[in-house]
Structures are given as C-alpha cells and as structure tokens.
Amino acid sequence: MNHVIEFTKAALHPLPFNLYTLLRMARIPARANRVESLGPKRFEVRHLRWYICALLFLGSTVNYIDRGTIAILAPHLEKLFN
C-alpha cells in the first residue's frame, strides 16, 4: 500500500522523476550497478595486483642481473668497441 502512495506522489510531482524515485518504483536496489545489470559481465582477472607485483619484481630482477653482467663485461666491451 505504501508503494502505491509513493507512486501516486511521484506521478503527481510537477518535476520529472529522478533516478532514485524510478529505482524505488521498479523495486530495484539503489546500489545496483546499471551497466552490469543491462550488459554482459565484464572481464575480470583474479588477483590482478599480484600479477602486477610479480611483473615488477621480475623486471627489477632482470635489470639488476643485466647491470651486473654489463659491469663485468665493461673492460672487454671497451676493448671491442674502442
């Protein structure tokens, strides 16, 4: 009965409906994400932050090893390239 009164008040209101009023009338929770409810589910990668951390760690490790290798080979490279 309360929903009927709210619908009547909203219908008689001179201004256009706002989104909250429309969601209440349709009995859709206000926190529902409209994009997810209308379209296909978004692609999700589980534990994405750990993949990013692993890539950063791997990149740092390769950089560290590469710098060490260049430091060891520096005298030979200087002779080779003059």
Helices and strands as residue ranges (DSSP letters): H 2-12, H 19-25, H 34-38, H 48-81
